[in-house]
Amino acid sequence: MLPMKKGNQYEKILRVSADLISQKGYHGVSLQQIANKTRLHKSSLFHYFKNKEELILRILEASVDDASGNLKKIVVNNELSPKERLRKAIEEHLTSLLTEHRANATIYLNELRGLSRKNQKEYLTKRKRYQKDFEKIIEGMEREGYFSGLDPKIVTAGILGMLNWTARWYKKTGRLTIKEISDNFYRMVTKP
């Protein structure tokens, strides 16, 4: 089933479900609770999703699809230097992860194992595409003398791991903004 346009019932179900599941876990939330929170009849949920597992998959895909689109714009922007691409990619990743898709990141970190192998594979294929685009930025940095002698795949995995883990400890009320954290990470990985 194709996602419908943003701002409609489909998006609302995804958003509400992501919030509930990130707080209570996959097994801690029923479809009835989701229906109640979205003010739908439980059977109406099946118009959008076959079951709860498909709902989780679509929640995860929504964030990776959004992040991939934003990263692709950075990767193909020829007006940016490789360093500027990396700075923007780090900031965009954290902004998306910690504000726009915070609940989705929590679900990814805690609930991915609950998906069937088939659905995990479908989701992880999209994540690998995102990682490949991030790797292109690292390869551009390598041509500028950064990460010399290091495997771009490993550097990419390390940076993304560091960025993703931020979802575990970041607090809106913390002493640093997302921008300041992003700048710290950027400086940390580019410092000679």
MDTraj code that builds the backbone (N, CA, C; nanometers):
import mdtraj as md
import numpy as np

residues = "MET LEU PRO MET LYS LYS GLY ASN GLN TYR GLU LYS ILE LEU ARG VAL SER ALA ASP LEU ILE SER GLN LYS GLY TYR HIS GLY VAL SER LEU GLN GLN ILE ALA ASN LYS THR ARG LEU HIS LYS SER SER LEU PHE HIS TYR PHE LYS ASN LYS GLU GLU LEU ILE LEU ARG ILE LEU GLU ALA SER VAL ASP ASP ALA SER GLY ASN LEU LYS LYS ILE VAL VAL ASN ASN GLU LEU SER PRO LYS GLU ARG LEU ARG LYS ALA ILE GLU GLU HIS LEU THR SER LEU LEU THR GLU HIS ARG ALA ASN ALA THR ILE TYR LEU ASN GLU LEU ARG GLY LEU SER ARG LYS ASN GLN LYS GLU TYR LEU THR LYS ARG LYS ARG TYR GLN LYS ASP PHE GLU LYS ILE ILE GLU GLY MET GLU ARG GLU GLY TYR PHE SER GLY LEU ASP PRO LYS ILE VAL THR ALA GLY ILE LEU GLY MET LEU ASN TRP THR ALA ARG TRP TYR LYS LYS THR GLY ARG LEU THR ILE LYS GLU ILE SER ASP ASN PHE TYR ARG MET VAL THR LYS PRO".split()
xyz = np.array([
    [0.0840, -0.1184, 0.0000],
    [0.0000, 0.0000, 0.0000],
    [0.0885, 0.1247, 0.0000],
    [0.0604, 0.2202, -0.0837],
    [0.1393, 0.3411, -0.0917],
    [0.0975, 0.4391, 0.0168],
    [0.1959, 0.5069, 0.0777],
    [0.1616, 0.6084, 0.1763],
    [0.0833, 0.7205, 0.1103],
    [-0.0061, 0.7785, 0.1870],
    [-0.0844, 0.8905, 0.1356],
    [-0.0107, 1.0204, 0.1642],
    [-0.0633, 1.1310, 0.1175],
    [0.0030, 1.2585, 0.1349],
    [0.0120, 1.2958, 0.2819],
    [0.1170, 1.3753, 0.3144],
    [0.1357, 1.4218, 0.4514],
    [0.0152, 1.5034, 0.4950],
    [-0.0069, 1.5023, 0.6266],
    [-0.1156, 1.5823, 0.6813],
    [-0.2473, 1.5078, 0.6857],
    [-0.2532, 1.3869, 0.6398],
    [-0.3785, 1.3130, 0.6411],
    [-0.3793, 1.2081, 0.7511],
    [-0.4781, 1.1245, 0.7495],
    [-0.4981, 1.0233, 0.8533],
    [-0.3814, 0.9246, 0.8623],
    [-0.3273, 0.8856, 0.7495],
    [-0.2146, 0.7931, 0.7473],
    [-0.0977, 0.8493, 0.8275],
    [-0.0629, 0.9738, 0.8006],
    [0.0466, 1.0394, 0.8721],
    [0.0164, 1.0512, 1.0209],
    [-0.1070, 1.0820, 1.0532],
    [-0.1458, 1.0935, 1.1943],
    [-0.1292, 0.9591, 1.2656],
    [-0.1714, 0.8524, 1.2014],
    [-0.1571, 0.7188, 1.2613],
    [-0.0090, 0.6869, 1.2834],
    [0.0730, 0.7163, 1.1846],
    [0.2169, 0.6917, 1.1982],
    [0.2750, 0.7710, 1.3161],
    [0.2412, 0.8978, 1.3229],
    [0.2945, 0.9853, 1.4271],
    [0.2509, 0.9411, 1.5670],
    [0.1224, 0.9166, 1.5835],
    [0.0685, 0.8753, 1.7132],
    [0.1240, 0.7392, 1.7530],
    [0.1285, 0.6470, 1.6590],
    [0.1815, 0.5125, 1.6863],
    [0.3277, 0.5187, 1.7263],
    [0.4053, 0.5991, 1.6553],
    [0.5474, 0.6127, 1.6869],
    [0.5660, 0.6653, 1.8288],
    [0.4886, 0.7649, 1.8663],
    [0.4985, 0.8193, 2.0022],
    [0.4638, 0.7137, 2.1070],
    [0.3529, 0.6450, 2.0859],
    [0.3106, 0.5428, 2.1824],
    [0.4114, 0.4284, 2.1927],
    [0.4547, 0.3779, 2.0792],
    [0.5445, 0.2622, 2.0781],
    [0.6824, 0.3004, 2.1327],
    [0.7267, 0.4220, 2.1065],
    [0.8571, 0.4630, 2.1600],
    [0.8526, 0.4741, 2.3122],
    [0.7366, 0.5058, 2.3667],
    [0.7225, 0.5180, 2.5121],
    [0.6990, 0.3844, 2.5804],
    [0.6157, 0.3007, 2.5196],
    [0.5719, 0.1778, 2.5872],
    [0.6273, 0.0491, 2.5259],
    [0.6925, 0.0586, 2.4112],
    [0.7453, -0.0595, 2.3449],
    [0.6406, -0.1251, 2.2554],
    [0.6913, -0.2066, 2.1637],
    [0.6051, -0.2741, 2.0660],
    [0.4977, -0.3581, 2.1336],
    [0.5382, -0.4366, 2.2327],
    [0.4430, -0.5252, 2.2992],
    [0.3596, -0.4530, 2.4041],
    [0.3979, -0.3311, 2.4386],
    [0.3244, -0.2548, 2.5393],
    [0.2102, -0.1723, 2.4830],
    [0.1952, -0.1719, 2.3505],
    [0.0910, -0.0920, 2.2864],
    [0.0036, -0.1824, 2.2001],
    [-0.1251, -0.1679, 2.2169],
    [-0.2190, -0.2459, 2.1353],
    [-0.2725, -0.1600, 2.0215],
    [-0.3248, -0.2267, 1.9219],
    [-0.3896, -0.1534, 1.8124],
    [-0.5099, -0.0751, 1.8647],
    [-0.5750, -0.1293, 1.9666],
    [-0.6896, -0.0579, 2.0251],
    [-0.6447, 0.0744, 2.0863],
    [-0.5314, 0.0749, 2.1539],
    [-0.4795, 0.1996, 2.2116],
    [-0.4477, 0.3011, 2.1021],
    [-0.3902, 0.2518, 1.9935],
    [-0.3597, 0.3406, 1.8810],
    [-0.4887, 0.3955, 1.8218],
    [-0.5860, 0.3098, 1.8043],
    [-0.7156, 0.3532, 1.7511],
    [-0.7785, 0.4586, 1.8423],
    [-0.7749, 0.4347, 1.9721],
    [-0.8326, 0.5304, 2.0665],
    [-0.7630, 0.6657, 2.0575],
    [-0.6323, 0.6635, 2.0516],
    [-0.5538, 0.7878, 2.0491],
    [-0.5740, 0.8644, 1.9180],
    [-0.5995, 0.7921, 1.8091],
    [-0.6212, 0.8580, 1.6794],
    [-0.7700, 0.8837, 1.6533],
    [-0.8526, 0.8409, 1.7485],
    [-0.9992, 0.8570, 1.7388],
    [-1.0566, 0.7867, 1.6158],
    [-1.0040, 0.6666, 1.5940],
    [-1.0531, 0.5814, 1.4865],
    [-1.1074, 0.4529, 1.5468],
    [-1.1877, 0.3844, 1.4705],
    [-1.2277, 0.2495, 1.5102],
    [-1.1097, 0.1585, 1.4776],
    [-1.0872, 0.0597, 1.5624],
    [-0.9733, -0.0303, 1.5429],
    [-0.9723, -0.0905, 1.4023],
    [-1.0874, -0.1267, 1.3518],
    [-1.0929, -0.1873, 1.2185],
    [-1.0478, -0.0903, 1.1093],
    [-1.0583, 0.0401, 1.1345],
    [-1.0134, 0.1396, 1.0366],
    [-0.8627, 0.1357, 1.0177],
    [-0.7890, 0.0936, 1.1204],
    [-0.6441, 0.0838, 1.1085],
    [-0.6041, -0.0150, 0.9992],
    [-0.6863, -0.1180, 0.9821],
    [-0.6551, -0.2207, 0.8824],
    [-0.6752, -0.1712, 0.7395],
    [-0.7369, -0.0559, 0.7248],
    [-0.7465, 0.0072, 0.5937],
    [-0.6078, 0.0567, 0.5509],
    [-0.5241, 0.0909, 0.6487],
    [-0.3921, 0.1461, 0.6228],
    [-0.2787, 0.0447, 0.6375],
    [-0.2961, -0.0507, 0.7298],
    [-0.1898, -0.1468, 0.7625],
    [-0.2495, -0.2855, 0.7817],
    [-0.1777, -0.3875, 0.7331],
    [-0.2249, -0.5257, 0.7487],
    [-0.2244, -0.5684, 0.8945],
    [-0.1217, -0.5236, 0.9673],
    [-0.1068, -0.5643, 1.1070],
    [-0.0107, -0.4668, 1.1767],
    [0.0150, -0.4920, 1.3037],
    [0.1009, -0.4026, 1.3814],
    [0.2454, -0.4038, 1.3305],
    [0.2911, -0.5177, 1.2826],
    [0.4280, -0.5236, 1.2308],
    [0.4447, -0.4348, 1.1082],
    [0.3460, -0.4361, 1.0195],
    [0.3555, -0.3472, 0.9034],
    [0.3534, -0.2012, 0.9478],
    [0.2780, -0.1707, 1.0489],
    [0.2735, -0.0346, 1.1026],
    [0.4129, 0.0075, 1.1500],
    [0.4805, -0.0788, 1.2244],
    [0.6170, -0.0492, 1.2715],
    [0.7105, -0.0281, 1.1523],
    [0.7004, -0.1159, 1.0537],
    [0.7851, -0.1031, 0.9352],
    [0.7622, 0.0321, 0.8685],
    [0.6395, 0.0726, 0.8526],
    [0.6089, 0.2011, 0.7870],
    [0.6575, 0.3195, 0.8703],
    [0.6526, 0.3077, 1.0025],
    [0.7061, 0.4130, 1.0894],
    [0.8563, 0.4275, 1.0638],
    [0.9258, 0.3162, 1.0637],
    [1.0706, 0.3187, 1.0413],
    [1.1044, 0.3696, 0.9018],
    [1.0295, 0.3249, 0.8025],
    [1.0556, 0.3687, 0.6652],
    [1.0318, 0.5182, 0.6476],
    [0.9323, 0.5716, 0.7160],
    [0.9021, 0.7149, 0.7021],
    [1.0225, 0.7995, 0.7398],
    [1.0888, 0.7620, 0.8487],
    [1.2042, 0.8418, 0.8911],
    [1.3240, 0.8218, 0.7992],
    [1.3513, 0.6988, 0.7578],
    [1.4672, 0.6759, 0.6712],
    [1.4428, 0.7351, 0.5320],
    [1.3203, 0.7313, 0.4831],
    [1.2901, 0.7921, 0.3532],
    [1.3099, 0.9433, 0.3580],
    [1.2634, 1.0054, 0.4652],
    [1.2783, 1.1494, 0.4826],
    [1.4265, 1.1865, 0.4928],
    [1.4985, 1.1147, 0.5780],
    [1.6414, 1.1419, 0.5968],
    [1.7191, 1.1195, 0.4666],
    [1.6840, 1.0156, 0.3921],
    [1.7527, 0.9862, 0.2659],
    [1.7331, 1.0978, 0.1645],
    [1.6120, 1.1484, 0.1567],
    [1.5849, 1.2586, 0.0646],
    [1.6665, 1.3820, 0.0992],
    [1.6744, 1.4130, 0.2291],
    [1.7520, 1.5295, 0.2725],
    [1.9013, 1.5096, 0.2494],
    [1.9509, 1.3893, 0.2768],
    [2.0929, 1.3621, 0.2558],
    [2.1281, 1.3670, 0.1074],
    [2.0422, 1.3141, 0.0239],
    [2.0672, 1.3134, -0.1214],
    [2.0866, 1.4565, -0.1721],
    [2.0084, 1.5524, -0.1211],
    [2.0223, 1.6923, -0.1621],
    [2.1606, 1.7458, -0.1256],
    [2.2121, 1.7048, -0.0115],
    [2.3449, 1.7486, 0.0315],
    [2.4521, 1.6854, -0.0571],
    [2.4382, 1.5568, -0.0834],
    [2.5375, 1.4832, -0.1624],
    [2.5502, 1.5401, -0.3031],
    [2.4415, 1.5759, -0.3663],
    [2.4458, 1.6223, -0.5060],
    [2.4662, 1.7731, -0.5203],
    [2.4740, 1.8446, -0.4082],
    [2.4921, 1.9895, -0.4137],
    [2.6382, 2.0208, -0.4450],
    [2.6653, 2.0506, -0.5707],
    [2.8027, 2.0760, -0.6162],
    [2.8573, 2.2105, -0.5697],
    [2.7728, 2.2931, -0.5110],
    [2.8194, 2.4212, -0.4583],
    [2.8864, 2.4050, -0.3221],
    [2.8694, 2.2878, -0.2602],
    [2.9276, 2.2621, -0.1289],
    [3.0611, 2.1896, -0.1423],
    [3.1561, 2.2284, -0.0595],
    [3.2824, 2.1550, -0.0530],
    [3.2569, 2.0241, 0.0224],
    [3.3477, 1.9269, 0.0116],
    [3.3295, 1.8034, 0.0882],
    [3.3138, 1.8283, 0.2383],
    [3.3910, 1.9232, 0.2922],
    [3.3794, 1.9552, 0.4357],
    [3.2419, 2.0113, 0.4691],
    [3.1917, 2.0998, 0.3815],
    [3.0585, 2.1565, 0.4048],
    [2.9509, 2.0482, 0.3947],
    [2.9698, 1.9552, 0.3022],
    [2.8747, 1.8436, 0.2904],
    [2.8711, 1.7627, 0.4195],
    [2.9891, 1.7317, 0.4728],
    [2.9935, 1.6530, 0.5956],
    [2.9298, 1.7297, 0.7112],
    [2.9621, 1.8565, 0.7235],
    [2.9034, 1.9379, 0.8318],
    [2.7506, 1.9372, 0.8210],
    [2.7002, 1.9620, 0.7012],
    [2.5554, 1.9652, 0.6805],
    [2.4923, 1.8274, 0.7022],
    [2.5602, 1.7224, 0.6583],
    [2.5059, 1.5870, 0.6742],
    [2.4954, 1.5508, 0.8223],
    [2.5967, 1.5851, 0.9005],
    [2.5926, 1.5566, 1.0441],
    [2.4791, 1.6345, 1.1095],
    [2.4705, 1.7630, 1.0775],
    [2.3649, 1.8460, 1.1373],
    [2.2255, 1.7977, 1.0954],
    [2.2093, 1.7666, 0.9683],
    [2.0793, 1.7190, 0.9200],
    [2.0421, 1.5872, 0.9866],
    [2.1381, 1.4971, 0.9981],
    [2.1118, 1.3671, 1.0602],
    [2.0647, 1.3872, 1.2043],
    [2.1357, 1.4681, 1.2798],
    [2.0973, 1.4903, 1.4194],
    [1.9642, 1.5637, 1.4311],
    [1.9426, 1.6622, 1.3462],
    [1.8165, 1.7367, 1.3519],
    [1.6993, 1.6441, 1.3229],
    [1.7125, 1.5631, 1.2196],
    [1.6068, 1.4681, 1.1848],
    [1.5876, 1.3651, 1.2957],
    [1.6979, 1.3102, 1.3438],
    [1.6942, 1.2050, 1.4447],
    [1.6373, 1.2539, 1.5768],
    [1.6752, 1.3738, 1.6183],
    [1.6428, 1.4192, 1.7529],
    [1.5199, 1.5083, 1.7616],
    [1.4710, 1.5561, 1.6489],
    [1.3517, 1.6410, 1.6548],
    [1.2374, 1.5822, 1.5715],
    [1.2585, 1.5723, 1.4426],
    [1.1506, 1.5297, 1.3540],
    [1.1126, 1.3827, 1.3712],
    [1.2104, 1.2976, 1.4004],
    [1.1845, 1.1534, 1.4067],
    [1.2391, 1.0899, 1.5347],
    [1.2306, 1.1607, 1.6438],
    [1.2859, 1.1096, 1.7709],
    [1.2215, 0.9765, 1.8097],
    [1.0912, 0.9694, 1.8024],
    [1.0213, 0.8457, 1.8389],
    [1.0626, 0.7314, 1.7468],
    [1.0783, 0.7601, 1.6189],
    [1.1181, 0.6580, 1.5228],
    [1.2576, 0.6043, 1.5543],
    [1.3472, 0.6941, 1.5971],
    [1.4835, 0.6515, 1.6326],
    [1.4807, 0.5584, 1.7528],
    [1.3965, 0.5890, 1.8491],
    [1.3819, 0.5031, 1.9668],
    [1.3301, 0.3662, 1.9253],
    [1.2350, 0.3640, 1.8346],
    [1.1809, 0.2372, 1.7853],
    [1.2900, 0.1590, 1.7128],
    [1.3688, 0.2277, 1.6306],
    [1.4781, 0.1603, 1.5606],
    [1.5755, 0.0973, 1.6602],
    [1.6138, 0.1727, 1.7608],
    [1.7122, 0.1239, 1.8579],
    [1.6581, 0.0097, 1.9445],
    [1.5267, 0.0103, 1.9709],
    [1.4704, -0.0867, 2.0652],
    [1.3844, -0.1971, 2.0050],
    [1.3249, -0.1728, 1.8904],
    [1.2215, -0.2635, 1.8418],
    [1.2497, -0.3302, 1.7080],
    [1.3588, -0.2967, 1.6433],
    [1.3876, -0.3524, 1.5105],
    [1.3892, -0.5048, 1.5122],
    [1.4426, -0.5623, 1.6186],
    [1.4501, -0.7094, 1.6280],
    [1.3115, -0.7744, 1.6261],
    [1.2089, -0.6979, 1.6576],
    [1.0734, -0.7528, 1.6590],
    [1.0134, -0.7740, 1.5215],
    [1.0781, -0.7179, 1.4196],
    [1.0282, -0.7365, 1.2832],
    [1.0690, -0.8732, 1.2301],
    [0.9887, -0.9268, 1.1404],
    [1.0245, -1.0514, 1.0734],
    [1.1503, -1.0281, 0.9905],
    [1.2183, -1.1360, 0.9541],
    [1.3400, -1.1238, 0.8719],
    [1.3119, -1.0481, 0.7423],
    [1.1993, -1.0798, 0.6806],
    [1.1630, -1.0156, 0.5535],
    [1.1496, -0.8640, 0.5715],
    [1.0790, -0.8221, 0.6765],
    [1.0595, -0.6793, 0.6996],
    [1.1876, -0.6111, 0.7469],
    [1.2692, -0.6810, 0.8243],
    [1.3989, -0.6248, 0.8627],
    [1.4829, -0.5994, 0.7386],
    [1.4832, -0.6971, 0.6473],
    [1.5617, -0.6847, 0.5249],
    [1.5129, -0.5664, 0.4415],
    [1.3809, -0.5531, 0.4294],
    [1.3237, -0.4422, 0.3517],
    [1.3679, -0.3077, 0.4096],
    [1.3594, -0.2953, 0.5409],
    [1.3982, -0.1710, 0.6065],
    [1.5495, -0.1467, 0.5976],
    [1.6274, -0.2500, 0.6263],
    [1.7727, -0.2342, 0.6273],
    [1.8283, -0.2037, 0.4888],
    [1.7594, -0.2460, 0.3839],
    [1.7997, -0.2107, 0.2475],
    [1.7939, -0.0593, 0.2288],
    [1.6895, 0.0031, 0.2823],
    [1.6775, 0.1488, 0.2728],
    [1.7850, 0.2183, 0.3564],
    [1.8134, 0.1640, 0.4718],
    [1.9185, 0.2221, 0.5566],
    [2.0547, 0.2105, 0.4885],
    [2.0766, 0.1011, 0.4180],
    [2.2051, 0.0831, 0.3490],
    [2.2210, 0.1868, 0.2381],
    [2.1114, 0.2219, 0.1718],
    [2.1182, 0.3257, 0.0687],
    [2.1582, 0.4598, 0.1302],
    [2.1006, 0.4868, 0.2474],
    [2.1359, 0.6094, 0.3204],
    [2.2844, 0.6065, 0.3557],
    [2.3304, 0.4946, 0.4065],
    [2.4700, 0.4802, 0.4454],
    [2.5624, 0.4973, 0.3249],
    [2.5221, 0.4443, 0.2098],
    [2.6022, 0.4587, 0.0866],
    [2.6172, 0.6065, 0.0487],
    [2.5078, 0.6828, 0.0606],
    [2.5162, 0.8254, 0.0292],
    [2.6068, 0.8978, 0.1286],
    [2.5979, 0.8608, 0.2552],
    [2.6857, 0.9214, 0.3556],
    [2.8314, 0.8854, 0.3243],
    [2.8514, 0.7640, 0.2801],
    [2.9858, 0.7175, 0.2446],
    [3.0443, 0.7998, 0.1296],
    [2.9603, 0.8447, 0.0378],
    [3.0081, 0.9296, -0.0731],
    [3.0685, 1.0589, -0.0181],
    [3.0100, 1.1109, 0.0873],
    [3.0629, 1.2325, 0.1505],
    [3.2002, 1.2023, 0.2117],
    [3.2106, 1.0890, 0.2779],
    [3.3378, 1.0493, 0.3397],
    [3.4444, 1.0304, 0.2323],
    [3.4079, 0.9707, 0.1202],
    [3.5027, 0.9534, 0.0096],
    [3.5494, 1.0890, -0.0443],
    [3.4579, 1.1857, -0.0501],
    [3.4956, 1.3215, -0.0906],
    [3.5921, 1.3841, 0.0088],
    [3.5699, 1.3584, 0.1355],
    [3.6604, 1.4089, 0.2400],
    [3.7978, 1.3428, 0.2262],
    [3.7982, 1.2165, 0.1927],
    [3.9238, 1.1428, 0.1770],
    [4.0083, 1.2051, 0.0658],
    [3.9426, 1.2454, -0.0414],
    [4.0143, 1.3098, -0.1522],
    [4.0749, 1.4440, -0.1098],
    [4.0216, 1.5019, -0.0020],
    [4.0737, 1.6288, 0.0500],
    [4.1798, 1.6069, 0.1574],
    [4.2148, 1.4806, 0.1823],
    [4.3193, 1.4517, 0.2790],
    [4.2705, 1.4082, 0.4166],
    [4.1409, 1.4003, 0.4347],
    [4.0855, 1.3543, 0.5629],
    [4.0665, 1.2028, 0.5586],
    [4.0750, 1.1412, 0.6720],
    [4.0518, 0.9973, 0.6870],
    [4.1472, 0.9149, 0.5992],
    [4.2626, 0.9706, 0.5710],
    [4.3604, 0.9049, 0.4850],
    [4.4000, 0.7688, 0.5420],
    [4.3970, 0.6684, 0.4556],
    [4.4344, 0.5333, 0.4952],
    [4.3271, 0.4579, 0.5710],
    [4.2112, 0.5206, 0.5891],
    [4.1011, 0.4545, 0.6601],
    [3.9972, 0.4050, 0.5600],
    [3.9299, 0.2994, 0.5936],
    [3.8251, 0.2433, 0.5089],
    [3.6999, 0.3322, 0.5191],
    [3.6538, 0.3884, 0.4070],
    [3.5373, 0.4775, 0.4094],
    [3.4118, 0.4130, 0.4699],
    [3.3938, 0.2825, 0.4492],
    [3.2767, 0.2142, 0.5070],
    [3.2832, 0.2145, 0.6591],
    [3.4037, 0.1906, 0.7123],
    [3.4216, 0.1881, 0.8575],
    [3.4055, 0.3283, 0.9154],
    [3.4637, 0.4281, 0.8491],
    [3.4496, 0.5667, 0.8951],
    [3.3017, 0.6056, 0.8956],
    [3.2311, 0.5726, 0.7891],
    [3.0882, 0.6032, 0.7797],
    [3.0105, 0.5342, 0.8910],
    [3.0350, 0.4056, 0.9095],
    [2.9645, 0.3313, 1.0150],
    [2.9939, 0.3908, 1.1526],
    [3.1183, 0.4310, 1.1751],
    [3.1545, 0.4910, 1.3032],
    [3.0840, 0.6228, 1.3276],
    [3.0819, 0.7078, 1.2265],
    [3.0153, 0.8384, 1.2412],
    [2.8654, 0.8190, 1.2613],
    [2.8029, 0.7350, 1.1792],
    [2.6588, 0.7130, 1.1935],
    [2.6249, 0.6486, 1.3276],
    [2.7095, 0.5573, 1.3731],
    [2.6867, 0.4965, 1.5046],
    [2.6896, 0.6008, 1.6152],
    [2.7865, 0.6892, 1.6080],
    [2.7991, 0.7974, 1.7062],
    [2.6750, 0.8878, 1.7010],
    [2.6336, 0.9240, 1.5805],
    [2.5177, 1.0122, 1.5657],
    [2.3898, 0.9444, 1.6146],
    [2.3708, 0.8182, 1.5768],
    [2.2487, 0.7471, 1.6170],
    [2.2403, 0.7291, 1.7679],
    [2.3536, 0.7066, 1.8310],
    [2.3531, 0.6836, 1.9758],
    [2.3104, 0.8082, 2.0523],
    [2.3230, 0.9237, 1.9902],
    [2.2820, 1.0493, 2.0534],
    [2.1362, 1.0433, 2.0977],
    [2.0538, 0.9683, 2.0259],
    [1.9124, 0.9553, 2.0626],
    [1.8960, 0.8957, 2.2022],
    [1.9949, 0.8211, 2.2495],
    [1.9890, 0.7602, 2.3831],
    [2.0112, 0.8608, 2.4951],
    [2.0922, 0.9621, 2.4714],
    [2.1288, 1.0508, 2.5817],
    [2.0866, 1.1960, 2.5655],
    [2.0521, 1.2383, 2.4463],
    [2.0161, 1.3785, 2.4235],
    [1.8857, 1.4156, 2.4949],
    [1.8870, 1.5336, 2.5549],
    [1.7661, 1.5888, 2.6171],
    [1.7485, 1.7327, 2.5683],
    [1.6266, 1.7669, 2.5321],
    [1.5986, 1.9029, 2.4845],
    [1.6417, 2.0071, 2.5868],
    [1.6309, 1.9709, 2.7134],
    [1.6643, 2.0645, 2.8203],
    [1.8121, 2.0595, 2.8588],
    [1.8918, 1.9836, 2.7849],
    [2.0353, 1.9724, 2.8121],
    [2.1072, 2.1034, 2.7874],
    [2.2343, 2.1072, 2.8233],
    [2.3087, 2.2327, 2.8139],
    [2.3503, 2.2698, 2.6717],
    [2.3493, 2.1724, 2.5772],
    [2.3868, 2.2014, 2.4391],
    [2.2683, 2.1840, 2.3450],
    [2.2643, 2.2700, 2.2442],
    [2.1623, 2.2571, 2.1408],
    [2.2050, 2.1474, 2.0425],
    [2.1129, 2.1079, 1.9568],
    [2.1468, 2.0106, 1.8524],
    [2.2582, 2.0657, 1.7638],
    [2.2520, 2.1924, 1.7307],
    [2.3546, 2.2562, 1.6473],
    [2.4904, 2.2494, 1.7158],
    [2.4951, 2.2767, 1.8457],
    [2.6224, 2.2725, 1.9182],
    [2.6782, 2.1294, 1.9254],
    [2.5907, 2.0332, 1.9453],
    [2.6335, 1.8930, 1.9466],
    [2.6858, 1.8542, 1.8088],
    [2.6129, 1.8957, 1.7068],
    [2.6537, 1.8685, 1.5688],
    [2.7917, 1.9268, 1.5411],
    [2.8141, 2.0509, 1.5819],
    [2.9442, 2.1155, 1.5611],
    [3.0558, 2.0411, 1.6344],
    [3.0269, 1.9951, 1.7571],
    [3.1258, 1.9179, 1.8327],
    [3.1627, 1.7895, 1.7597],
    [3.0630, 1.7175, 1.7118],
    [3.0887, 1.5934, 1.6391],
    [3.1693, 1.6211, 1.5116],
    [3.1297, 1.7241, 1.4388],
    [3.1997, 1.7583, 1.3160],
    [3.3466, 1.7874, 1.3436],
    [3.3710, 1.8719, 1.4427],
    [3.5082, 1.9078, 1.4768],
    [3.5872, 1.7849, 1.5249],
    [3.5202, 1.6975, 1.5970],
    [3.5855, 1.5783, 1.6489],
    [3.6354, 1.4878, 1.5351],
    [3.5537, 1.4717, 1.4310],
    [3.5929, 1.3804, 1.3232],
    [3.6789, 1.4460, 1.2161],
    [3.6891, 1.5790, 1.2162],
    [3.7693, 1.6454, 1.1133],
    [3.8964, 1.7074, 1.1693],
    [3.9138, 1.7035, 1.2988],
    [4.0325, 1.7636, 1.3598],
    [4.1571, 1.6879, 1.3139],
    [4.2570, 1.7626, 1.2636],
    [4.3789, 1.6963, 1.2155],
    [4.4585, 1.6325, 1.3278],
])
top = md.Topology()
chain = top.add_chain()
for i, resn in enumerate(residues, 1):
    res = top.add_residue(resn, chain, resSeq=i)
    for name in ("N", "CA", "C"):
        top.add_atom(name, md.element.get_by_symbol(name[0]), res)
traj = md.Trajectory(xyz[None], top)
